Amino acid sequence: MEASRRTRRKPMSQINVVPMIDVMLVLLIVFMVTTPLITQGIKVDLPKVDSKAVPESDKPILVVSINKDGKYFISLGKEADDNAQPVALEKIGENVGKILNQNPGVPVYVEGDGANNYGVVVNLLETLRAAGATGVQLITQPPGASPSGKK
């Protein structure tokens, strides 16, 4: 018994990080696979124009979309709204006005399907201007790029 008491083990002074590395690699793979699946907005076939990319920001953005049927949709923030309901042009002005009163610095973007006629987009731009949106930006697709596949 005396011999077993004398041979005490020393405490470990090292941390085994291999399991943590395994977990991090699994998380990395999961995020790499799910990131391309995240989309925002309504399915539109954007016109192809050579222009600068929209700068990435953590701030929410206001996107007003027009699909090929001429229906309007509003999206605020970065999350997609899979159950987006069409909004009448008159209601767009009211809703955008309320959003801009609460968040004056929110950038406003228009995302219009290339099949729409010019008048539909101009009516929307005038409605946004009347609601207080200044510096409205148009979202386009780079030339040669495949359709965005947005939902």
N, C-alpha and C positions, 0 to 999 in steps of 0.2 A: 504494500500500500504506500509505503514511503516513496517508492520509485515513481509511482504514477502521479503523486502530488508535485514532485519536483519538475517534471517535464510539462510545463505549461506552454501553451501555444502563444505566440506573439500575435497581437492584433494586426489585421491586414491594413496596410497604409496605401493601397492602390484601389482605384475604382475601375471596374470592368465596364468599358464603354461600348463593347461590341453589340450588345442587345439594343442600345440606344441608336447606334448607327443603322442597324437593321430596320428599326421602326421608322427612322427618318427616310431611308431609301424607299420604303413602302409608301409613305406619305407623299414623297416626291413623285412617284409613279402615278399615284391616284390623282394628284393635282394636275399633272401633265395630261392625263387622259380626259379629265372633266373640263378643263379650261376651254377647249374649242367648242364644247357643247353649250356654253353659256351664250345666249343671244339676247338682244333687246329689240323691242319695237314690233312693227307690223311688216309683213312681207311686201316689199316694194322692189321694183326693178329700177335701180337708180340710174340716171343718165351718166354716161362716161365722159369725164372731163379731167384734164391734167391740172391738178391743184394740190395745195398743201394739205397734209393730214390734220385732223382735228387734234389739238393738244390734249394729252391725258391730264385729268384733274380729279382730285378727290371730292370736289364740290359737285352737288347734283346739277344736272342739266335738264332743260325742258325741250323735249322733241315733239313737234307737231308733224304727224305723218299723213300723207294722202295716198291711198292705195289706188290701183288701176281703175276701180269703180268710182273714184271721186269721193270716197268716204274719208272723213277726218278722224284722227285718233290723237290723244294727248298722252305723253309718257313723261313723268317726272322722276328723276333719279337714275340709278344704274341698273335696277332690276327690271327684268322683262315682265310684262303683264300679259299672260297667256289668254286671259279672258277679257281682253280689251273690247270695249263697246264703241261703236261709231258715235261721234259727237257732232251735232249740227253746227254749222259755221257761226251762227249767232251765239251759241253756248261757248264756242272756242274763245271768243272775245271776253266773255264774262269770266270764264275759268282762268284764262291767262292773266287777266287784270288782277284777280284775287291772288294768284300765285306771285305775281310781281310785286304786289303791295306788301306781302309777307316776306318775300326774299328779293329785294331789289337788285342784287348782283347776279341773279341766275341767268346764264347765257341761254338764248333761245335759238334752236335749230329747226329748219324745215326739211323734211325728208319726203320728197315727192316722187312718185312713180314716173318713169320716162314716158309712159303712154298718155299721161294727162296733157290736156291742152294748156296753153299759156294762161288763159283766163282764170282757170281754177287756182293756179299758184298765185297769180296777182291778187285775186280776191282774198286769199288767205293772208298774204303779206300785208294788205291794207287793213284787214281785221286785226292782225297782230300789232301793227303800228298804232291803230286807234286804241288798243288795249294798253299801250304804254311800252311795248317792246321796241327797244332801239338796237340797232346793230344786229339784226336777224341774219344768221348764217344759213347757207344752203348746203346740204349734205349731198355729195356726189360719189361716184365710183371711179377709181382710176382706169384709164384706158387699158384694155387687154386683160383686166381682172375678171374673174368669173363672178357671176351673180352672188350676192352675199348670202343667200339662203336664209334670210331672216324669217322668222315666223310671223 
